[in-house]
């Protein structure tokens, strides 16, 4: 009894760490390959997405898809608009160029004094019969766009810028008078106005013409308006 009492240590015996604490201590010290993280320190039984997350994902994707489809539908619905406008613009440019290339003299080229007239009146120094008139239209009467160029042959063709004053067509035709394929629902009209004073700043207001070509597309909303100017730069010479 006495021997056991003397051999008993005077301090309490150290508690042995369990395997869990030893492993935890090794991870804290960085001795283990797997570092501690909130995920392996406090493991959870949840795996994948919850039903709330899944529903939210479906709602967000649905809203995004609907927005994309609306944009595509709007783009498809208006995809033909640029084509209609470009076609109307091409018609207006073609007709304006055709008019600007015509002779612009004091008298109609069919007039006997067309090459010598110095004013757009009938009489000495002017025209014999047909002075150019931008408001009346073609003179002499019977001239038409295309005219003798058309098949079958019709009347005399326009041969002066002033002949196009007030000209209009429902259904586009080419310069020969033939119908242009696919343009039967387009319409065009031409107006002429004297613009010498405004455009050239000269006293003779008839020295320049303002040519306005208006083309209406079949959709009823698209309209193209082009303006051009033609000057009388050589009144006594005919092409």
TILUM-157311 format. One record per atom (N, C-alpha, C, O): x, y, z. Coordinates in steps of 0.05 Angstrom, whole numbers, plus 32768, in hexadecimal, padded with zeros to 4 digits. Example, Ala and Ser with C-alpha at 12.3 -4.5 7.8 and 13.67 -1.06 7.14 Angstrom:
# TILUM-157311
81087F8E809C;80F67FA6809C;81087FBE809C;811D7FBE80A9;81017FD3808E;81117FEB808F;81028001809D;810C801780A1;
# end
This chain:
# TILUM-157311
80107FE88000;800080008000;801180198000;800C802C7FF2;802680188011;8037802F8013;804780337FFA;804B804A7FF1;804F801D7FEE;805F80207FD6;804E802C7FC0;8058803D7FB1;803580237FBD;8023802E7FA8;801E804B7FAC;801B805A7F98;801C80547FC5;801680707FCA;802E80817FC2;802B80977FB7;804680787FC8;805E80887FC1;806380887FA3;806D809C7F98;805B80737F95;806080727F78;804B80817F68;804E80857F50;803580887F74;801F80967F66;802880B27F5E;803180C17F70;802680BA7F46;803080D47F3D;802080EA7F4B;800880E77F51;802E81007F51;802181177F60;801081297F4E;8002813A7F58;801181247F34;800181357F22;7FEE81237F12;7FF3810B7F0F;7FD8812F7F08;7FC5811D7EFA;7FD081147EDF;7FE081217ED3;7FC780FE7ED7;7FD080F27EBE;7FC581027EA6;7FAE810A7EA7;7FD681057E93;7FCD81147E7B;7FB881047E6B;7FBB80EC7E67;7FA381127E63;7F8E81057E53;7F9880FF7E37;7FA581107E2A;7F9280E97E2E;7F9A80E17E13;7F8680ED7DFF;7F6D80EB7E02;7F9180FA7DEB;7F7F81057DD6;7F7380EF7DC5;7F8080DB7DBF;7F5B80F37DBE;7F4E80DF7DAD;7F5880E27D90;7F6580F67D8A;7F5280CF7D81;7F5B80D07D65;7F4F80E87D56;7F5C80F37D44;7F3780F07D5D;7F2B81077D50;7F3B81217D55;7F4081307D42;7F4381257D6E;7F51813D7D75;7F6D813D7D69;7F7881517D61;7F7981257D68;7F9381237D5B;7F92812A7D3E;7FA381387D33;7F7E811F7D30;7F7A81257D14;7F7481437D0F;7F7E814F7CFC;7F63814E7D21;7F5D816B7D1E;7F76817C7D23;7F7A818F7D15;7F8681747D37;7F9F81837D3C;7FB281817D25;7FBF81957D1F;7FB3816A7D18;7FC681687D01;7FBC81797CE9;7FCD81847CDB;7FA2817B7CE6;7F98818C7CD0;7F9E81A97CD6;7FA581B87CC4;7F9A81B17CEF;7F9F81CD7CF6;7FBD81D47CF2;7FC381EA7CEA;7FCE81C17CF8;7FEB81C67CF5;7FF481C47CD7;800B81C97CD1;7FE281BB7CC6;7FE981B97CAA;7FF7819F7CA3;8004819D7C8E;7FF6818C7CB5;800381727CAF;7FF381607C9D;7FFE814E7C91;7FD981667C9C;7FC981557C8B;7FC581617C70;7FC781797C6D;7FC181507C5B;7FBF815A7C40;7FA6816A7C3B;7FA5817C7C2A;7F9181647C4A;7F7881727C47;7F7581877C5C;7F7481817C74;7F7581A17C54;7F7281B77C67;7F5581B97C70;7F4381B07C63;7F5281C57C87;7F3881C97C92;7F2981DE7C82;7F3481F27C79;7F0F81DA7C7F;7EFE81EE7C73;7EE381EC7C80;7EDD81D87C8D;7ED282007C7C;7EB781FE7C88;7EA881E67C7E;7E9581DD7C8B;7EAF81DB7C67;7EA081C57C5B;7EA881AB7C68;7E96819A7C6C;7EC281A67C6D;7EC9818C7C79;7ECA818E7C98;7ECB81797CA5;7ECB81A77CA3;7ECA81A97CC0;7EAE81A57CCB;7EAA81987CDF;7E9A81B07CBC;7E7F81AB7CC3;7E70819F7CAC;7E6281AD7C9D;7E7381857CA8;7E6781787C91;7E48817A7C91;7E3C817A7CA6;7E3D817D7C79;7E1F817F7C76;7E1581687C66;7E23815D7C55;7DFD81617C6B;7DF1814B7C5D;7DE581547C42;7DDE81437C32;7DE3816F7C3D;7DD781797C24;7DE981757C0C;7E01817A7C0E;7DDD816B7BF7;7DEC81677BDE;7DDB81727BC7;7DC3816E7BC7;7DE781817BB3;7DD9818C7B9C;7DCA81A67BA3;7DD281B47BB5;7DB481AC7B94;7DA581C57B97;7D8B81BF7BA5;7D7F81AA7BA2;7D8281D37BB4;7D6881D07BC1;7D5281D67BAE;7D5681E07B98;7D3981D07BB6;7D2281D57BA5;7D1E81F37BA1;7D1581FB7B8B;7D2582047BB4;7D2282217BB1;7D36822B7B9C;7D2F823B7B8B;7D4F82227B9E;7D63822A7B8A;7D5B82217B6E;7D5F822F7B5B;7D5082097B6C;7D4881FE7B52;7D31820F7B46;7D3182157B2E;7D1E82167B57;7D0782277B4D;7D1182427B44;7D08824C7B2F;7D23824F7B54;7D2E82697B4C;7D3D82677B32;7D3B82797B21;7D4C82527B2E;7D5B824E7B15;7D49824C7AFD;7D4E82587AE8;7D33823D7B01;7D20823A7AEB;7D1282557AE4;7D0E825B7ACD;7D0B82647AF9;7CFF827E7AF4;7D1182917AE5;7D09829E7AD2;7D2A82937AED;7D3E82A57AE0;7D42829D7AC3;7D4282AE7AB2;7D4682837ABE;7D4A827A7AA3;7D32827F7A92;7D3482867A7A;7D1A827B7A9D;7D0182807A8E;7CFF829D7A85;7CF882A37A6F;7D0482AF7A98;7D0382CC7A91;7D1782D37A7C;7D1182E27A6A;7D2F82C87A7E;7D4482CE7A6A;7D3C82C37A4E;7D3F82D17A3A;7D3182AB7A4D;7D29829F7A33;7D1282AF7A27;7D1282B47A0F;7CFF82B87A37;7CE882C87A2D;7CF282E27A21;7CE982EA7A0C;7D0582EF7A2F;7D1083087A24;7D1E83047A0A;7D1B831479F7;7D2E82EF7A07;7D3C82E979EE;7D2882E379D8;7D2B82ED79C1;7D1382D479DE;7CFF82CD79C9;7CF082E679C0;7CE982E979A9;7CEA82F979D3;7CDC831279CB;7CED832279B8;7CE3832D79A4;7D07832479BE;7D1A833379AC;7D1B83267991;7D1A8334797C;7D1D830B7990;7D1E82FD7976;7D0483017966;7D058304794E;7CED83017974;7CD483047967;7CD18320795B;7CC883237945;7CDA8334796A;7CD983507960;7CEC83547949;7CE583617935;7D038348794A;7D16834A7934;7D0C833C791B;7D0E83477905;7D008325791E;7CF583177907;7CDD832678FB;7CDB832778E2;7CCD8332790C;7CB583407901;7CBD835978F1;7CAF836078DE;7CD3836578F8;7CDB837E78EA;7CF3837978D7;7D00838C78CE;7CF9836078D2;7D11835B78C1;7D0D836478A4;7D2083697896;7CF38366789B;7CEE836E7880;7CEF838C787C;7CF183967865;7CED839C7892;7CEC83B97890;7D0583C47882;7D0283D57870;7D1E83BC7889;7D3583C7787B;7D3483C1785D;7D3D83D2784D;7D2A83A97855;7D2983A27839;7D1683B5782A;7D1C83BE7814;7CFF83BA7836;7CEB83CC7829;7CF783E87826;7CF483F47811;7D0483F2783B;7D0F840D7839;7D26840E7825;7D2884227816;7D3783FA7825;7D4D83FA7812;7D4383F977F5;7D4E840677E3;7D2D83EA77F0;7D2283E977D6;7D16840377CD;7D1A840C77B7;7D08841077E0;7CFD842B77DA;7D13843F77D5;7D11845077C3;7D28843D77E4;7D3F845077E0;7D4C844B77C5;7D54845E77B7;7D4F843277BD;7D5B842C77A3;7D498437778C;7D5484417779;7D2F8435778F;7D1D843F777B;7D20845E7779;7D2284697763;7D20846B7790;7D2384887790;7D3D84927784;7D3E84A57774;7D538484778B;7D6D848C7780;7D6E84887762;7D7984987753;7D6384727759;7D63846C773C;7D538480772C;7D5C848A7717;7D3B84877736;7D2B849B7728;7D3784B77729;7D3684C57715;7D4384BE7740;7D5084D87742;7D6784DA772E;7D6B84EF7721;7D7784C6772D;7D8E84C6771A;7D8584C876FD;7D9184D576ED;7D6F84B976F7;7D6484BA76DC;7D5C84D776D4;7D6184DF76BE;7D4F84E576E6;7D46850076E1;7D5E851376DE;7D5F852476CC;7D71851076F0;7D88852376EF;7D99852076D6;7DA7853276CF;7D98850976C9;7DA7850476B1;7D9A850F7698;7DA5850F7682;7D818518769B;7D7285237684;7D7C853F767D;7D88854C768E;7D7885487664;7D808563765C;7D6F8578766C;7D5885737673;7D7B858F7671;7D6D85A4767F;7D7285BE766F;7D8585CD7674;7D6085C3765D;7D6385DA764B;7D4B85ED764E;7D3785E6765B;7D4D86047642;7D3686177643;7D1E860C7635;7D078611763D;7D2285FE7620;7D0C85F37610;7D0E85D47610;7D2385C97615;7CF785C8760B;7CF885AB7607;7D0A85A475F0;7D0A85B375DC;7D1A858F75F1;7D2B858875DB;7D1D858475C0;7D2A858675AC;7D03858075C1;7CF4857D75A7;7CEE8599759B;7CE5859A7584;7CF285AE75AA;7CED85C975A0;7D0285D2758B;7D1985CB758E;7CF985E07577;7D0B85E97562;7D2185FB756C;7D3685FC7560;7D1C860A7581;7D30861E758B;7D3E861375A4;7D4B862375B3;7D3D85F975A9;7D4885EE75C2;7D6685F475C5;7D7085F875DB;7D7585F475AE;7D9285F775AF;7D9A861575B0;7DB2861A75B5;7D88862775AB;7D8F864475AA;7D81865575BF;7D89866C75C3;7D6C864B75CB;7D5D865C75DD;7D6D866375F6;7D7D86537600;7D69867C75FF;7D7786857617;7D63868C762E;7D6B86977642;7D4A86867629;7D378689763F;7D208675763A;7D1D866A7624;7D108671764E;7CFA865D764D;7CE0866A7646;7CCB86637652;7CE0867C7632;7CC786887629;7CC48681760B;7CD6867975FE;7CAC86867602;7CA6868275E5;7CA9869D75D8;7C9B86B075DF;7CBB869F75C4;7CC086B875B6;7CDD86BC75AF;7CED86A975B1;7CE586D475A7;7D0186D975A0;7D1486D375B7;7D1086DB75CE;7D2986C375B1;7D3C86BB75C5;7D3386A575D6;7D41869B75E8;7D1A869D75D2;7D0F868775E2;7D07866F75D2;7D14866975BD;7CF3866175DA;7CEB864875CD;7CD6864E75B7;7CC9866375B8;7CD5863C75A4;7CC1863E758F;7CA586367599;7C9186437593;7CA4862075A7;7C8A861575AF;7C89860B75CC;7C75860F75DA;7C9F85FD75D5;7C9D85EE75EE;7CB385F67602;7CC885E97603;7CAF860B7611;7CC386117626;7CC185FD763D;7CAC85F17642;7CD785F9764B;7CD685E67661;7CC585F17677;7CC68609767D;7CB485E17682;7CA285E97697;7CA285D376AC;7C9885BD76A8;7CAC85D976C4;7CB085C576D8;7C9685BD76E6;7C9585AA76F5;7C8185CD76E1;7C6785C776EF;7C5385B976DD;7C4385A976E7;7C5585BE76C3;7C4185B276B1;7C48859576AB;7C35858576A9;7C61858E76A9;7C69857376A2;7C7385717686;7C7E8585767C;7C71855A7679;7C7E8557765F;7C718568764A;7C59856B7648;7C828574763A;7C7A85837623;7C8D857E760C;7CA6857D7611;7C84857975F3;7C68857A75EB;7C58856375F7;7C64854F7601;7C3E856475F6;7C2D854F7601;7C32853575F3;7C3A853475DB;7C2D85207601;7C31850575F5;7C4A84F875FD;7C4E84E075F8;7C5C8506760A;7C7584FA7614;7C6F84EA762D;7C5E84F2763D;7C7E84D57631;7C7B84C57649;7C9584B87650;7CA784B57640;7C9784B07669;7CB084A27672;7CB284877664;7CA084767666;7CC884837656;7CCB846B7647;7CC38471762A;7CD3846E7618;7CAA84787626;7CA08480760C;7CA8846C75F6;7CA1845475F8;7CB6847675E1;7CBE846575CA;7CD1844F75D2;7CD6843C75C3;7CDC845075EB;7CEE843B75F4;7CDF842375FD;7CEB840D75FF;7CC684267603;7CB78410760E;7CAF83FC75F8;7CAF840375E0;7CA783E57600;7C9E83D075ED;7C8283C875F6;7C7F83BE760D;7C6D83CA75E5;7C6E83D675CA;7C7383F475CB;7C70840175E0;7C7B83FF75B5;7C82841B75B4;7C6B842D75BB;7C54842875B3;7C70844175CC;7C5B845475D4;7C61846F75C9;7C69847275B2;7C5E848375D9;7C62849F75D1;7C7F84A675D4;7C90849575DB;7C8684BF75D0;7CA184C875D3;7CAA84C875F0;7C9A84CD7602;7CC384C175F5;7CCC84C07611;7CD284DB761C;7CD684EE760D;7CD384DD7637;7CDD84F57644;7CF984FC763A;7D0A84EA7638;7CFE85157634;7D19851D762B;7D2385367638;7D368543762F;7D16853E764F;7D1E8556765D;7D188552767B;7D0585447682;7D288560768B;7D23855E76A8;7D06856776AF;7CF9855B76BF;7CFD857C76A2;7CE3858876A8;7CCC857576A1;7CB6857876AC;7CD185617690;7CBC854E7689;7CB3853E76A1;7C9C853476A1;7CC4853B76B5;7CBD852B76CD;7CAD853A76E2;7CA6852F76F6;7CA7855476DD;7C98856376F0;7C7C855776F4;7C6C855676E1;7C75854F770D;7C5B85437713;7C598526770B;7C43851A770C;7C6F85197703;7C6E84FD76FA;7C6984EB7712;7C7484F07728;7C5984D6770F;7C5484C37724;7C4F84A87717;7C4684A67700;7C5484937726;7C4E8478771C;7C4784667734;7C5384677749;7C3284567730;7C2A84427744;7C3384277739;7C27841D7725;7C46841C7745;7C5484047739;7C6C840E772A;7C69841E7717;7C8484067732;7C9D84117727;7CA38405770C;7CA183ED7708;7CA9841776F9;7CB2840E76DE;7CCE841976D9;7CD7842C76E5;7CDC840B76C8;7CF7841476C1;7CF6842A76AC;7CE0843276A4;7D0D843376A2;7D0E844A7690;7D0184437675;7CFA84557666;7CFF8429766F;7CF384227655;7CD5841F7658;7CC7841B7644;7CCA84227670;7CAD84207674;7CA48404767C;7C8D84007681;7CB783F1767E;7CB083D67686;7CAD83D476A4;7CBC83E176B3;7C9B83C376AD;7C9683C076CA;7CAE83B276D7;7CB9839F76CD;7CB683BD76EE;7CCC83B276FD;7CC2839B770E;7CAE839E771C;7CCF8384770D;7CC5836C771B;7CC683707739;7CDA83787744;7CAF83697746;7CAE836B7763;7CA98386776E;7CA983897787;7CA6839B775D;7CA383B67767;7C8883C27760;7C8483DA775F;7C7583B1775B;7C5A83BA7753;7C4B83C87769;7C3983D87763;7C5283C47782;7C4483D17798;7C5183EA77A2;7C4783F777B5;7C6783F27796;7C74840B779D;7C698422778B;7C60841D7775;7C6A843A7795;7C6284517785;7C7784677788;7C858469779B;7C7884797774;7C8B848F7774;7C7F84A77766;7C6E84A47754;7C8784BF776F;7C7F84D77762;7C9684EC7763;7CA784EA7774;7C9584FE7750;7CAB8512774C;7C9F852E774C;7C8A8533773F;7CAC8540775B;7CA5855C775A;7CBE856C7753;7CD48565775C;7CBA85817744;7CD08593773C;7CCA85AF7746;7CB385B87746;7CDF85BD774D;7CDC85D97756;7CF585E9774E;7D0B85DF774F;7CF086017745;7D078613773E;7D16861A7757;7D0A8622776B;7D3186187756;7D41861D776E;7D5A862C7768;7D6E86297776;7D5B863B7752;7D73864A774B;7D7C865D7760;7D93865F7767;7D69866D776B;7D708681777F;7D788673779A;7D8C867C77A6;7D6A865F77A2;7D70865277BB;7D88864077BA;7D99864077CC;7D8C863277A4;7DA1861E77A2;7DBB862B7797;7DD1862577A1;7DB8863C7783;7DD086487776;7DD58665777F;7DEB866F777C;7DC08672778A;7DC3868D7792;7DC486A0777B;7DD286B5777C;7DB6869A7765;7DB686AB774D;7D9A86B77749;7D8686AD7755;7D9886CC7738;7D7F86D97733;7D6C86C77724;7D5386C87728;7D7686B77711;7D6686A67701;7D5E868D7711;7D6D867B7715;7D45868E771B;7D3C8678772C;7D39865E771C;7D3886487728;7D3786607702;7D35864876F2;7D4F863B76EA;7D50862876DB;7D66864676F4;7D80863B76EE;7D85862076FB;7D99861376F4;7D758619770E;7D7885FF771C;7D5D85F47723;7D4A86037728;7D5A85DA7723;7D4285CD772B;7D4785BB7743;7D5B85AD7744;7D3485BC7755;7D3485A9776C;7D2285927764;7D0A8595775F;7D2D857A7764;7D1F8562775D;7D1985527776;7D2B854B7785;7CFF854D777C;7CF7853E7794;7CEA8524778B;7CD58525777D;7CF5850E7793;7CEA84F3778C;7CE084E777A6;7CEF84E577B9;7CC784DF77A6;7CBB84D277BD;7CB284B677B5;7CA484B277A2;7CBA84A277C5;7CB3848677C0;7CA4847B77D9;7CAE847E77EF;7C8D846F77D4;7C7E846377E9;7C7F844577E7;7C7B843A77D1;7C85843877FD;7C87841B77FE;7C6C840E7803;7C59841B780C;7C6983F477FC;7C4F83E777FF;7C4683E4781C;7C2E83DE7820;7C5883E77830;7C4F83E3784C;7C3F83FA7856;7C3483F9786C;7C3D84107847;7C2D8427784E;7C39843A7862;7C2E844F7868;7C508433786D;7C5E84447881;7C79844E7878;7C8284637881;7C8684407866;7CA18447785D;7C9F845A7845;7C9384547831;7CAC84717848;7CAC84857832;7CC984907831;7CD584987845;7CD384907818;7CEE849B7814;7CEC84B47802;7CDF84B377ED;7CF884CA780B;7CF884E377FC;7D1584EB77F7;7D2484EE7809;7D1B84EF77DD;7D3684F877D5;7D34851277C6;7D22851577B5;7D47852477CB;7D48853D77BD;7D62853E77AD;7D77853577B6;7D6185497795;7D78854E7785;7D7685687775;7D6085737773;7D8C8572776B;7D8C858C775D;7D9985887741;7DAC857A773E;7D8D8596772E;7D9785957713;7D9A85B2770A;7D8785C1770B;7DB285B97700;7DB785D476F8;7DB885D676D9;7DBF85C376CC;7DB085ED76CF;7DB285F276B3;7DCD85FD76AD;7DD1861676AC;7DE185EC76A8;7DFC85F576A6;7E0485FB7689;7E1886097684;7DF585F07676;7DFB85F6765A;7DE185F7764A;7DDA85E3763D;7DD3860E764B;7DB8860F7640;7DB6860C7622;7DA186057618;7DCB86127613;7DC8861175F6;7DD385F875E9;7DD385F675D1;7DDB85E575F9;7DE585CC75EE;7DD385B475F6;7DCB85B2760D;7DCC85A475E3;7DBB858D75E8;7DCC857475E6;7DDE857275D6;7DC7856075F7;7DD6854775F6;7DD2853975DB;7DDD852475D6;
# end
